[in-house]
Amino acid sequence: MKFMTRKLFATTLTLAALAACASMAAAPVKVSDGVLVGPNGMTLYTFDKDTAGSGKSTCNGPCAINWPPLMVSQGDSASGDYSIVTRDDGGKQWAVKGKPVYYWIKDSKPGDKTGDGVNKVWQVAKP
């Protein structure tokens, strides 16, 4: 009887651990037409003034109005090429290969890449 109780306990513990891992979502970034897109299918961009691996974004305030950051949702976790940086306002933003990623306010539909090359400092994010 003790063996059955231990086995049931171990099985329950294993299932709970697996459920906890399954609830942690990875980066919501996908590849479409050779560029990275967010969960809404919109193109993501990197900013040349951001330093890869610095752990922060330099696009804040008015910049972030035109270039909204791809924010981290509660329960998301970083892995592989995807990391999380902390913004000046304390918010959490996704980064790819250490570079924060953003949307461009003037893209109107999935597949648009109108932000590529803006002011020679914005580039489409690539895998």
C-alpha positions as CSV (number, residue, x, y, z in Angstrom):
1,M,0.0,0.0,0.0
2,K,2.8,2.4,0.8
3,F,4.4,1.7,-2.6
4,M,1.1,2.6,-4.3
5,T,0.8,5.9,-2.3
6,R,4.4,6.9,-3.2
7,K,3.9,6.0,-6.8
8,L,0.6,8.1,-6.9
9,F,2.4,11.0,-5.2
10,A,5.3,10.8,-7.6
11,T,3.0,10.7,-10.6
12,T,1.0,13.7,-9.3
13,L,4.2,15.7,-8.7
14,T,5.5,14.9,-12.2
15,L,2.2,15.9,-13.8
16,A,2.1,19.2,-11.8
17,A,5.7,20.0,-12.9
18,L,4.8,19.3,-16.6
19,A,1.7,21.5,-16.3
20,A,3.8,24.3,-14.9
21,C,6.3,24.1,-17.7
22,A,3.5,24.0,-20.3
23,S,2.0,27.2,-18.9
24,M,5.2,29.1,-19.6
25,A,5.0,30.6,-23.0
26,A,8.0,31.2,-25.1
27,A,8.6,34.3,-27.2
28,P,5.6,35.1,-29.4
29,V,7.8,35.8,-32.5
30,K,7.4,33.9,-35.8
31,V,9.2,34.1,-39.1
32,S,7.2,35.3,-42.2
33,D,8.7,36.1,-45.6
34,G,12.2,36.0,-44.1
35,V,11.5,38.5,-41.3
36,L,10.4,38.3,-37.7
37,V,6.8,39.1,-36.9
38,G,4.8,39.5,-33.7
39,P,1.8,37.4,-32.7
40,N,-0.4,39.8,-34.8
41,G,1.6,39.0,-37.9
42,M,3.1,42.5,-38.1
43,T,6.7,43.0,-39.0
44,L,9.2,43.6,-36.2
45,Y,12.2,45.9,-36.3
46,T,15.5,46.6,-34.5
47,F,17.0,50.0,-33.7
48,D,20.7,50.6,-34.5
49,K,21.0,52.8,-31.4
50,D,20.2,49.8,-29.1
51,T,23.2,47.8,-28.0
52,A,22.8,44.1,-28.3
53,G,23.1,42.4,-24.9
54,S,22.8,45.7,-22.9
55,G,19.5,44.5,-21.4
56,K,17.7,47.8,-22.2
57,S,15.9,49.7,-24.9
58,T,17.0,53.2,-26.0
59,C,13.6,53.9,-27.7
60,N,11.5,55.4,-25.0
61,G,9.0,58.3,-24.7
62,P,8.0,59.7,-28.1
63,C,10.2,57.2,-29.9
64,A,8.1,54.3,-28.4
65,I,4.9,56.0,-29.7
66,N,6.1,55.6,-33.3
67,W,7.9,52.3,-32.6
68,P,5.8,50.4,-30.1
69,P,7.9,47.7,-28.3
70,L,6.9,44.0,-28.4
71,M,6.0,43.7,-24.8
72,V,6.3,40.5,-22.7
73,S,3.1,39.0,-21.4
74,Q,2.8,37.5,-17.9
75,G,4.0,33.9,-18.0
76,D,6.3,34.4,-21.0
77,S,9.8,33.1,-20.6
78,A,13.0,33.7,-22.6
79,S,15.0,31.0,-24.3
80,G,17.5,30.5,-27.2
81,D,17.9,33.7,-29.2
82,Y,15.0,35.4,-27.3
83,S,15.6,37.4,-24.2
84,I,13.8,40.0,-22.1
85,V,15.0,43.5,-21.5
86,T,13.7,46.0,-19.0
87,R,12.4,49.3,-20.3
88,D,12.9,52.7,-18.6
89,D,9.3,52.6,-17.4
90,G,10.0,49.1,-15.8
91,G,8.0,47.3,-18.5
92,K,9.5,44.1,-20.1
93,Q,10.2,43.9,-23.8
94,W,11.3,41.1,-26.1
95,A,14.7,41.1,-27.6
96,V,16.2,38.9,-30.4
97,K,19.9,38.1,-30.2
98,G,20.1,40.8,-27.5
99,K,18.4,43.5,-29.6
100,P,15.0,44.8,-28.5
101,V,12.3,44.5,-31.1
102,Y,9.6,47.0,-32.1
103,Y,6.6,47.5,-34.4
104,W,6.3,50.5,-36.7
105,I,3.2,52.6,-36.3
106,K,2.9,53.2,-40.1
107,D,2.7,49.5,-41.0
108,S,-1.0,48.9,-41.6
109,K,-1.3,45.2,-42.3
110,P,0.7,42.0,-41.9
111,G,3.5,41.9,-44.5
112,D,4.1,45.7,-44.5
113,K,7.8,46.6,-44.1
114,T,7.5,50.3,-44.4
115,G,9.8,50.9,-41.4
116,D,12.8,49.2,-43.0
117,G,15.6,51.8,-43.4
118,V,13.7,54.7,-41.7
119,N,16.3,57.4,-40.7
120,K,18.9,54.8,-41.6
121,V,18.7,53.3,-38.1
122,W,15.6,51.0,-38.2
123,Q,15.9,47.6,-39.8
124,V,13.5,44.6,-40.2
125,A,14.4,42.0,-37.6
126,K,15.7,38.8,-39.1
127,P,16.0,35.3,-37.7
